[in-house]
Amino acid sequence: MPAISNYVVSYLGNEFIQPPPFELPTIYKDSSSTTPLIFVLSPGSDPMNALNKFGELKKKSIEPVSLG
């Protein structure tokens, strides 16, 4: 894995290795009633606290659905 990462960084740049920052207000702007937010998570990541706080700030209810 490190060798592949080094190869990608060398030829394409670091932006292809580093995940973008998690900015919920920016992501929320792209959502709508027909385009919901879907989180595909990796082990150890849990955006639920940030999502609940953002929902309280926007006075919106959160309807989480677990697919697993």
PDB file with SEQRES, HELIX, SHEET and CRYST1 records, atoms N, CA, C and O in Angstrom:
SEQRES   1 A   68  MET PRO ALA ILE SER ASN TYR VAL VAL SER TYR LEU GLY          
SEQRES   2 A   68  ASN GLU PHE ILE GLN PRO PRO PRO PHE GLU LEU PRO THR          
SEQRES   3 A   68  ILE TYR LYS ASP SER SER SER THR THR PRO LEU ILE PHE          
SEQRES   4 A   68  VAL LEU SER PRO GLY SER ASP PRO MET ASN ALA LEU ASN          
SEQRES   5 A   68  LYS PHE GLY GLU LEU LYS LYS LYS SER ILE GLU PRO VAL          
SEQRES   6 A   68  SER LEU GLY                                                  
HELIX    1 AA1 PRO A    2  TYR A   11  1                                  10    
HELIX    2 AA2 ASN A   14  PHE A   16  5                                   3    
HELIX    3 AA3 LEU A   24  LYS A   29  1                                   6    
HELIX    4 AA4 MET A   48  LYS A   58  1                                  11    
CRYST1    1.000    1.000    1.000  90.00  90.00  90.00 P 1           1          
ATOM      1  N   MET A   1       0.811  -1.195   0.000  1.00  0.00           N  
ATOM      2  CA  MET A   1       0.000   0.000   0.000  1.00  0.00           C  
ATOM      3  C   MET A   1       0.861   1.269   0.000  1.00  0.00           C  
ATOM      4  O   MET A   1       0.580   2.186  -0.772  1.00  0.00           O  
ATOM      5  N   PRO A   2       1.902   1.352   0.842  1.00  0.00           N  
ATOM      6  CA  PRO A   2       2.731   2.567   0.802  1.00  0.00           C  
ATOM      7  C   PRO A   2       3.387   2.799  -0.563  1.00  0.00           C  
ATOM      8  O   PRO A   2       3.514   3.944  -0.996  1.00  0.00           O  
ATOM      9  N   ALA A   3       3.802   1.730  -1.241  1.00  0.00           N  
ATOM     10  CA  ALA A   3       4.429   1.891  -2.563  1.00  0.00           C  
ATOM     11  C   ALA A   3       3.439   2.456  -3.574  1.00  0.00           C  
ATOM     12  O   ALA A   3       3.800   3.312  -4.382  1.00  0.00           O  
ATOM     13  N   ILE A   4       2.209   1.992  -3.537  1.00  0.00           N  
ATOM     14  CA  ILE A   4       1.186   2.508  -4.450  1.00  0.00           C  
ATOM     15  C   ILE A   4       0.888   3.968  -4.130  1.00  0.00           C  
ATOM     16  O   ILE A   4       0.747   4.793  -5.032  1.00  0.00           O  
ATOM     17  N   SER A   5       0.793   4.276  -2.857  1.00  0.00           N  
ATOM     18  CA  SER A   5       0.551   5.669  -2.448  1.00  0.00           C  
ATOM     19  C   SER A   5       1.673   6.579  -2.932  1.00  0.00           C  
ATOM     20  O   SER A   5       1.410   7.663  -3.454  1.00  0.00           O  
ATOM     21  N   ASN A   6       2.910   6.151  -2.764  1.00  0.00           N  
ATOM     22  CA  ASN A   6       4.050   6.943  -3.232  1.00  0.00           C  
ATOM     23  C   ASN A   6       4.019   7.141  -4.744  1.00  0.00           C  
ATOM     24  O   ASN A   6       4.327   8.226  -5.236  1.00  0.00           O  
ATOM     25  N   TYR A   7       3.648   6.099  -5.477  1.00  0.00           N  
ATOM     26  CA  TYR A   7       3.541   6.186  -6.929  1.00  0.00           C  
ATOM     27  C   TYR A   7       2.485   7.218  -7.334  1.00  0.00           C  
ATOM     28  O   TYR A   7       2.734   8.066  -8.192  1.00  0.00           O  
ATOM     29  N   VAL A   8       1.314   7.140  -6.713  1.00  0.00           N  
ATOM     30  CA  VAL A   8       0.230   8.076  -7.034  1.00  0.00           C  
ATOM     31  C   VAL A   8       0.654   9.504  -6.722  1.00  0.00           C  
ATOM     32  O   VAL A   8       0.413  10.407  -7.523  1.00  0.00           O  
ATOM     33  N   VAL A   9       1.282   9.721  -5.568  1.00  0.00           N  
ATOM     34  CA  VAL A   9       1.730  11.066  -5.202  1.00  0.00           C  
ATOM     35  C   VAL A   9       2.762  11.568  -6.208  1.00  0.00           C  
ATOM     36  O   VAL A   9       2.721  12.734  -6.602  1.00  0.00           O  
ATOM     37  N   SER A  10       3.683  10.708  -6.625  1.00  0.00           N  
ATOM     38  CA  SER A  10       4.740  11.106  -7.566  1.00  0.00           C  
ATOM     39  C   SER A  10       4.183  11.528  -8.920  1.00  0.00           C  
ATOM     40  O   SER A  10       4.650  12.505  -9.506  1.00  0.00           O  
ATOM     41  N   TYR A  11       3.190  10.801  -9.420  1.00  0.00           N  
ATOM     42  CA  TYR A  11       2.702  11.047 -10.773  1.00  0.00           C  
ATOM     43  C   TYR A  11       1.427  11.895 -10.857  1.00  0.00           C  
ATOM     44  O   TYR A  11       1.195  12.565 -11.863  1.00  0.00           O  
ATOM     45  N   LEU A  12       0.612  11.868  -9.820  1.00  0.00           N  
ATOM     46  CA  LEU A  12      -0.655  12.601  -9.878  1.00  0.00           C  
ATOM     47  C   LEU A  12      -0.751  13.727  -8.853  1.00  0.00           C  
ATOM     48  O   LEU A  12      -1.426  14.729  -9.091  1.00  0.00           O  
ATOM     49  N   GLY A  13      -0.083  13.567  -7.722  1.00  0.00           N  
ATOM     50  CA  GLY A  13      -0.123  14.599  -6.704  1.00  0.00           C  
ATOM     51  C   GLY A  13      -0.760  14.116  -5.415  1.00  0.00           C  
ATOM     52  O   GLY A  13      -1.496  13.130  -5.389  1.00  0.00           O  
ATOM     53  N   ASN A  14      -0.458  14.833  -4.358  1.00  0.00           N  
ATOM     54  CA  ASN A  14      -0.917  14.469  -3.016  1.00  0.00           C  
ATOM     55  C   ASN A  14      -2.439  14.529  -2.871  1.00  0.00           C  
ATOM     56  O   ASN A  14      -3.003  13.821  -2.037  1.00  0.00           O  
ATOM     57  N   GLU A  15      -3.112  15.363  -3.670  1.00  0.00           N  
ATOM     58  CA  GLU A  15      -4.571  15.501  -3.545  1.00  0.00           C  
ATOM     59  C   GLU A  15      -5.313  14.218  -3.891  1.00  0.00           C  
ATOM     60  O   GLU A  15      -6.487  14.074  -3.548  1.00  0.00           O  
ATOM     61  N   PHE A  16      -4.644  13.278  -4.569  1.00  0.00           N  
ATOM     62  CA  PHE A  16      -5.274  11.998  -4.894  1.00  0.00           C  
ATOM     63  C   PHE A  16      -5.113  10.970  -3.782  1.00  0.00           C  
ATOM     64  O   PHE A  16      -5.674   9.877  -3.866  1.00  0.00           O  
ATOM     65  N   ILE A  17      -4.358  11.304  -2.748  1.00  0.00           N  
ATOM     66  CA  ILE A  17      -4.134  10.406  -1.612  1.00  0.00           C  
ATOM     67  C   ILE A  17      -4.863  10.908  -0.364  1.00  0.00           C  
ATOM     68  O   ILE A  17      -5.443  10.119   0.382  1.00  0.00           O  
ATOM     69  N   GLN A  18      -4.829  12.211  -0.146  1.00  0.00           N  
ATOM     70  CA  GLN A  18      -5.429  12.797   1.049  1.00  0.00           C  
ATOM     71  C   GLN A  18      -6.932  12.984   0.848  1.00  0.00           C  
ATOM     72  O   GLN A  18      -7.350  13.544  -0.165  1.00  0.00           O  
ATOM     73  N   PRO A  19      -7.745  12.529   1.792  1.00  0.00           N  
ATOM     74  CA  PRO A  19      -9.195  12.757   1.664  1.00  0.00           C  
ATOM     75  C   PRO A  19      -9.503  14.243   1.852  1.00  0.00           C  
ATOM     76  O   PRO A  19      -8.802  14.936   2.589  1.00  0.00           O  
ATOM     77  N   PRO A  20     -10.547  14.727   1.189  1.00  0.00           N  
ATOM     78  CA  PRO A  20     -10.916  16.133   1.377  1.00  0.00           C  
ATOM     79  C   PRO A  20     -11.421  16.353   2.799  1.00  0.00           C  
ATOM     80  O   PRO A  20     -11.888  15.411   3.439  1.00  0.00           O  
ATOM     81  N   PRO A  21     -11.335  17.570   3.296  1.00  0.00           N  
ATOM     82  CA  PRO A  21     -11.825  17.833   4.654  1.00  0.00           C  
ATOM     83  C   PRO A  21     -13.343  17.621   4.729  1.00  0.00           C  
ATOM     84  O   PRO A  21     -14.066  17.873   3.765  1.00  0.00           O  
ATOM     85  N   PHE A  22     -13.799  17.160   5.873  1.00  0.00           N  
ATOM     86  CA  PHE A  22     -15.226  16.925   6.094  1.00  0.00           C  
ATOM     87  C   PHE A  22     -15.859  18.236   6.530  1.00  0.00           C  
ATOM     88  O   PHE A  22     -15.745  18.632   7.690  1.00  0.00           O  
ATOM     89  N   GLU A  23     -16.524  18.905   5.603  1.00  0.00           N  
ATOM     90  CA  GLU A  23     -17.181  20.181   5.881  1.00  0.00           C  
ATOM     91  C   GLU A  23     -18.679  20.017   5.644  1.00  0.00           C  
ATOM     92  O   GLU A  23     -19.161  20.155   4.520  1.00  0.00           O  
ATOM     93  N   LEU A  24     -19.399  19.723   6.708  1.00  0.00           N  
ATOM     94  CA  LEU A  24     -20.828  19.436   6.604  1.00  0.00           C  
ATOM     95  C   LEU A  24     -21.632  20.588   6.007  1.00  0.00           C  
ATOM     96  O   LEU A  24     -22.521  20.328   5.196  1.00  0.00           O  
ATOM     97  N   PRO A  25     -21.370  21.848   6.361  1.00  0.00           N  
ATOM     98  CA  PRO A  25     -22.151  22.932   5.725  1.00  0.00           C  
ATOM     99  C   PRO A  25     -22.004  22.964   4.205  1.00  0.00           C  
ATOM    100  O   PRO A  25     -22.971  23.249   3.498  1.00  0.00           O  
ATOM    101  N   THR A  26     -20.821  22.677   3.701  1.00  0.00           N  
ATOM    102  CA  THR A  26     -20.602  22.645   2.257  1.00  0.00           C  
ATOM    103  C   THR A  26     -21.323  21.464   1.628  1.00  0.00           C  
ATOM    104  O   THR A  26     -21.941  21.603   0.573  1.00  0.00           O  
ATOM    105  N   ILE A  27     -21.250  20.309   2.263  1.00  0.00           N  
ATOM    106  CA  ILE A  27     -21.915  19.117   1.751  1.00  0.00           C  
ATOM    107  C   ILE A  27     -23.433  19.308   1.766  1.00  0.00           C  
ATOM    108  O   ILE A  27     -24.127  18.886   0.840  1.00  0.00           O  
ATOM    109  N   TYR A  28     -23.936  19.938   2.810  1.00  0.00           N  
ATOM    110  CA  TYR A  28     -25.385  20.149   2.955  1.00  0.00           C  
ATOM    111  C   TYR A  28     -25.956  20.986   1.808  1.00  0.00           C  
ATOM    112  O   TYR A  28     -27.091  20.767   1.384  1.00  0.00           O  
ATOM    113  N   LYS A  29     -25.175  21.938   1.309  1.00  0.00           N  
ATOM    114  CA  LYS A  29     -25.642  22.787   0.208  1.00  0.00           C  
ATOM    115  C   LYS A  29     -25.951  21.979  -1.046  1.00  0.00           C  
ATOM    116  O   LYS A  29     -26.777  22.393  -1.860  1.00  0.00           O  
ATOM    117  N   ASP A  30     -25.295  20.828  -1.211  1.00  0.00           N  
ATOM    118  CA  ASP A  30     -25.522  19.984  -2.384  1.00  0.00           C  
ATOM    119  C   ASP A  30     -26.695  19.030  -2.218  1.00  0.00           C  
ATOM    120  O   ASP A  30     -27.064  18.344  -3.171  1.00  0.00           O  
ATOM    121  N   SER A  31     -27.289  18.971  -1.033  1.00  0.00           N  
ATOM    122  CA  SER A  31     -28.378  18.026  -0.795  1.00  0.00           C  
ATOM    123  C   SER A  31     -29.734  18.685  -1.041  1.00  0.00           C  
ATOM    124  O   SER A  31     -29.853  19.909  -1.091  1.00  0.00           O  
ATOM    125  N   SER A  32     -30.745  17.841  -1.193  1.00  0.00           N  
ATOM    126  CA  SER A  32     -32.124  18.317  -1.337  1.00  0.00           C  
ATOM    127  C   SER A  32     -33.040  17.185  -0.890  1.00  0.00           C  
ATOM    128  O   SER A  32     -32.569  16.141  -0.439  1.00  0.00           O  
ATOM    129  N   SER A  33     -34.338  17.391  -1.013  1.00  0.00           N  
ATOM    130  CA  SER A  33     -35.274  16.333  -0.620  1.00  0.00           C  
ATOM    131  C   SER A  33     -35.174  15.131  -1.548  1.00  0.00           C  
ATOM    132  O   SER A  33     -35.552  14.024  -1.163  1.00  0.00           O  
ATOM    133  N   THR A  34     -34.675  15.327  -2.755  1.00  0.00           N  
ATOM    134  CA  THR A  34     -34.506  14.214  -3.688  1.00  0.00           C  
ATOM    135  C   THR A  34     -33.045  13.790  -3.843  1.00  0.00           C  
ATOM    136  O   THR A  34     -32.749  12.819  -4.539  1.00  0.00           O  
ATOM    137  N   THR A  35     -32.143  14.512  -3.200  1.00  0.00           N  
ATOM    138  CA  THR A  35     -30.713  14.168  -3.212  1.00  0.00           C  
ATOM    139  C   THR A  35     -30.218  14.153  -1.773  1.00  0.00           C  
ATOM    140  O   THR A  35     -29.666  15.145  -1.296  1.00  0.00           O  
ATOM    141  N   PRO A  36     -30.413  13.029  -1.071  1.00  0.00           N  
ATOM    142  CA  PRO A  36     -30.040  12.974   0.350  1.00  0.00           C  
ATOM    143  C   PRO A  36     -28.535  12.841   0.541  1.00  0.00           C  
ATOM    144  O   PRO A  36     -27.796  12.529  -0.393  1.00  0.00           O  
ATOM    145  N   LEU A  37     -28.103  13.084   1.764  1.00  0.00           N  
ATOM    146  CA  LEU A  37     -26.706  12.841   2.127  1.00  0.00           C  
ATOM    147  C   LEU A  37     -26.542  11.359   2.422  1.00  0.00           C  
ATOM    148  O   LEU A  37     -27.314  10.783   3.189  1.00  0.00           O  
ATOM    149  N   ILE A  38     -25.547  10.750   1.821  1.00  0.00           N  
ATOM    150  CA  ILE A  38     -25.233   9.340   2.061  1.00  0.00           C  
ATOM    151  C   ILE A  38     -23.783   9.273   2.497  1.00  0.00           C  
ATOM    152  O   ILE A  38     -22.897   9.775   1.806  1.00  0.00           O  
ATOM    153  N   PHE A  39     -23.541   8.651   3.643  1.00  0.00           N  
ATOM    154  CA  PHE A  39     -22.193   8.530   4.176  1.00  0.00           C  
ATOM    155  C   PHE A  39     -21.732   7.084   4.023  1.00  0.00           C  
ATOM    156  O   PHE A  39     -22.351   6.169   4.566  1.00  0.00           O  
ATOM    157  N   VAL A  40     -20.656   6.885   3.292  1.00  0.00           N  
ATOM    158  CA  VAL A  40     -20.023   5.575   3.185  1.00  0.00           C  
ATOM    159  C   VAL A  40     -18.820   5.635   4.123  1.00  0.00           C  
ATOM    160  O   VAL A  40     -17.861   6.365   3.871  1.00  0.00           O  
ATOM    161  N   LEU A  41     -18.879   4.872   5.192  1.00  0.00           N  
ATOM    162  CA  LEU A  41     -17.911   5.010   6.269  1.00  0.00           C  
ATOM    163  C   LEU A  41     -16.848   3.931   6.241  1.00  0.00           C  
ATOM    164  O   LEU A  41     -17.079   2.806   5.798  1.00  0.00           O  
ATOM    165  N   SER A  42     -15.686   4.303   6.724  1.00  0.00           N  
ATOM    166  CA  SER A  42     -14.615   3.335   6.929  1.00  0.00           C  
ATOM    167  C   SER A  42     -14.529   3.053   8.423  1.00  0.00           C  
ATOM    168  O   SER A  42     -15.055   3.827   9.223  1.00  0.00           O  
ATOM    169  N   PRO A  43     -13.881   1.966   8.814  1.00  0.00           N  
ATOM    170  CA  PRO A  43     -13.778   1.648  10.244  1.00  0.00           C  
ATOM    171  C   PRO A  43     -13.176   2.806  11.038  1.00  0.00           C  
ATOM    172  O   PRO A  43     -12.157   3.384  10.660  1.00  0.00           O  
ATOM    173  N   GLY A  44     -13.830   3.119  12.135  1.00  0.00           N  
ATOM    174  CA  GLY A  44     -13.343   4.179  13.012  1.00  0.00           C  
ATOM    175  C   GLY A  44     -13.921   5.551  12.738  1.00  0.00           C  
ATOM    176  O   GLY A  44     -13.717   6.467  13.534  1.00  0.00           O  
ATOM    177  N   SER A  45     -14.640   5.724  11.630  1.00  0.00           N  
ATOM    178  CA  SER A  45     -15.224   7.039  11.353  1.00  0.00           C  
ATOM    179  C   SER A  45     -16.690   7.048  11.779  1.00  0.00           C  
ATOM    180  O   SER A  45     -17.424   6.086  11.551  1.00  0.00           O  
ATOM    181  N   ASP A  46     -17.092   8.133  12.389  1.00  0.00           N  
ATOM    182  CA  ASP A  46     -18.476   8.258  12.847  1.00  0.00           C  
ATOM    183  C   ASP A  46     -18.880   9.728  12.810  1.00  0.00           C  
ATOM    184  O   ASP A  46     -18.612  10.460  13.764  1.00  0.00           O  
ATOM    185  N   PRO A  47     -19.521  10.177  11.728  1.00  0.00           N  
ATOM    186  CA  PRO A  47     -19.918  11.578  11.615  1.00  0.00           C  
ATOM    187  C   PRO A  47     -21.228  11.913  12.328  1.00  0.00           C  
ATOM    188  O   PRO A  47     -21.723  13.033  12.206  1.00  0.00           O  
ATOM    189  N   MET A  48     -21.797  10.962  13.071  1.00  0.00           N  
ATOM    190  CA  MET A  48     -23.131  11.168  13.653  1.00  0.00           C  
ATOM    191  C   MET A  48     -23.184  12.351  14.608  1.00  0.00           C  
ATOM    192  O   MET A  48     -24.156  13.105  14.583  1.00  0.00           O  
ATOM    193  N   ASN A  49     -22.167  12.539  15.451  1.00  0.00           N  
ATOM    194  CA  ASN A  49     -22.182  13.682  16.368  1.00  0.00           C  
ATOM    195  C   ASN A  49     -22.185  15.003  15.608  1.00  0.00           C  
ATOM    196  O   ASN A  49     -22.949  15.911  15.935  1.00  0.00           O  
ATOM    197  N   ALA A  50     -21.331  15.108  14.599  1.00  0.00           N  
ATOM    198  CA  ALA A  50     -21.279  16.333  13.795  1.00  0.00           C  
ATOM    199  C   ALA A  50     -22.601  16.550  13.071  1.00  0.00           C  
ATOM    200  O   ALA A  50     -23.071  17.682  12.955  1.00  0.00           O  
ATOM    201  N   LEU A  51     -23.196  15.476  12.588  1.00  0.00           N  
ATOM    202  CA  LEU A  51     -24.469  15.570  11.882  1.00  0.00           C  
ATOM    203  C   LEU A  51     -25.597  16.012  12.817  1.00  0.00           C  
ATOM    204  O   LEU A  51     -26.421  16.847  12.444  1.00  0.00           O  
ATOM    205  N   ASN A  52     -25.637  15.461  14.018  1.00  0.00           N  
ATOM    206  CA  ASN A  52     -26.662  15.871  14.990  1.00  0.00           C  
ATOM    207  C   ASN A  52     -26.518  17.334  15.383  1.00  0.00           C  
ATOM    208  O   ASN A  52     -27.514  18.051  15.474  1.00  0.00           O  
ATOM    209  N   LYS A  53     -25.292  17.785  15.615  1.00  0.00           N  
ATOM    210  CA  LYS A  53     -25.058  19.190  15.966  1.00  0.00           C  
ATOM    211  C   LYS A  53     -25.465  20.113  14.827  1.00  0.00           C  
ATOM    212  O   LYS A  53     -26.063  21.166  15.053  1.00  0.00           O  
ATOM    213  N   PHE A  54     -25.141  19.715  13.609  1.00  0.00           N  
ATOM    214  CA  PHE A  54     -25.515  20.520  12.449  1.00  0.00           C  
ATOM    215  C   PHE A  54     -27.037  20.556  12.288  1.00  0.00           C  
ATOM    216  O   PHE A  54     -27.599  21.597  11.947  1.00  0.00           O  
ATOM    217  N   GLY A  55     -27.701  19.432  12.530  1.00  0.00           N  
ATOM    218  CA  GLY A  55     -29.164  19.388  12.475  1.00  0.00           C  
ATOM    219  C   GLY A  55     -29.803  20.310  13.491  1.00  0.00           C  
ATOM    220  O   GLY A  55     -30.783  20.989  13.187  1.00  0.00           O  
ATOM    221  N   GLU A  56     -29.250  20.340  14.706  1.00  0.00           N  
ATOM    222  CA  GLU A  56     -29.759  21.253  15.734  1.00  0.00           C  
ATOM    223  C   GLU A  56     -29.553  22.703  15.319  1.00  0.00           C  
ATOM    224  O   GLU A  56     -30.430  23.542  15.527  1.00  0.00           O  
ATOM    225  N   LEU A  57     -28.400  22.999  14.735  1.00  0.00           N  
ATOM    226  CA  LEU A  57     -28.103  24.354  14.276  1.00  0.00           C  
ATOM    227  C   LEU A  57     -29.078  24.804  13.195  1.00  0.00           C  
ATOM    228  O   LEU A  57     -29.519  25.954  13.191  1.00  0.00           O  
ATOM    229  N   LYS A  58     -29.413  23.903  12.286  1.00  0.00           N  
ATOM    230  CA  LYS A  58     -30.331  24.208  11.186  1.00  0.00           C  
ATOM    231  C   LYS A  58     -31.799  23.978  11.548  1.00  0.00           C  
ATOM    232  O   LYS A  58     -32.693  24.233  10.740  1.00  0.00           O  
ATOM    233  N   LYS A  59     -32.040  23.491  12.775  1.00  0.00           N  
ATOM    234  CA  LYS A  59     -33.399  23.159  13.220  1.00  0.00           C  
ATOM    235  C   LYS A  59     -34.067  22.159  12.263  1.00  0.00           C  
ATOM    236  O   LYS A  59     -35.226  22.314  11.876  1.00  0.00           O  
ATOM    237  N   LYS A  60     -33.292  21.131  11.898  1.00  0.00           N  
ATOM    238  CA  LYS A  60     -33.768  20.054  11.027  1.00  0.00           C  
ATOM    239  C   LYS A  60     -33.694  18.742  11.776  1.00  0.00           C  
ATOM    240  O   LYS A  60     -32.805  18.538  12.602  1.00  0.00           O  
ATOM    241  N   SER A  61     -34.635  17.847  11.485  1.00  0.00           N  
ATOM    242  CA  SER A  61     -34.587  16.527  12.103  1.00  0.00           C  
ATOM    243  C   SER A  61     -33.692  15.611  11.271  1.00  0.00           C  
ATOM    244  O   SER A  61     -33.644  15.718  10.045  1.00  0.00           O  
ATOM    245  N   ILE A  62     -32.999  14.729  11.937  1.00  0.00           N  
ATOM    246  CA  ILE A  62     -32.090  13.788  11.293  1.00  0.00           C  
ATOM    247  C   ILE A  62     -32.761  12.424  11.265  1.00  0.00           C  
ATOM    248  O   ILE A  62     -33.242  11.940  12.289  1.00  0.00           O  
ATOM    249  N   GLU A  63     -32.791  11.807  10.089  1.00  0.00           N  
ATOM    250  CA  GLU A  63     -33.385  10.479   9.924  1.00  0.00           C  
ATOM    251  C   GLU A  63     -32.302   9.496   9.467  1.00  0.00           C  
ATOM    252  O   GLU A  63     -32.196   9.216   8.273  1.00  0.00           O  
ATOM    253  N   PRO A  64     -31.509   8.976  10.382  1.00  0.00           N  
ATOM    254  CA  PRO A  64     -30.462   8.031   9.951  1.00  0.00           C  
ATOM    255  C   PRO A  64     -31.063   6.683   9.551  1.00  0.00           C  
ATOM    256  O   PRO A  64     -32.018   6.206  10.164  1.00  0.00           O  
ATOM    257  N   VAL A  65     -30.488   6.086   8.522  1.00  0.00           N  
ATOM    258  CA  VAL A  65     -30.901   4.768   8.057  1.00  0.00           C  
ATOM    259  C   VAL A  65     -29.646   3.916   7.917  1.00  0.00           C  
ATOM    260  O   VAL A  65     -28.741   4.250   7.151  1.00  0.00           O  
ATOM    261  N   SER A  66     -29.598   2.820   8.658  1.00  0.00           N  
ATOM    262  CA  SER A  66     -28.462   1.913   8.583  1.00  0.00           C  
ATOM    263  C   SER A  66     -28.725   0.867   7.513  1.00  0.00           C  
ATOM    264  O   SER A  66     -29.769   0.214   7.517  1.00  0.00           O  
ATOM    265  N   LEU A  67     -27.787   0.710   6.608  1.00  0.00           N  
ATOM    266  CA  LEU A  67     -27.936  -0.270   5.533  1.00  0.00           C  
ATOM    267  C   LEU A  67     -27.147  -1.534   5.801  1.00  0.00           C  
ATOM    268  O   LEU A  67     -27.075  -2.422   4.951  1.00  0.00           O  
ATOM    269  N   GLY A  68     -26.553  -1.616   6.986  1.00  0.00           N  
ATOM    270  CA  GLY A  68     -25.702  -2.771   7.252  1.00  0.00           C  
ATOM    271  C   GLY A  68     -26.073  -3.540   8.428  1.00  0.00           C  
ATOM    272  O   GLY A  68     -25.421  -4.536   8.745  1.00  0.00           O  
TER     273      GLY A  68                                                      
END                                                                             
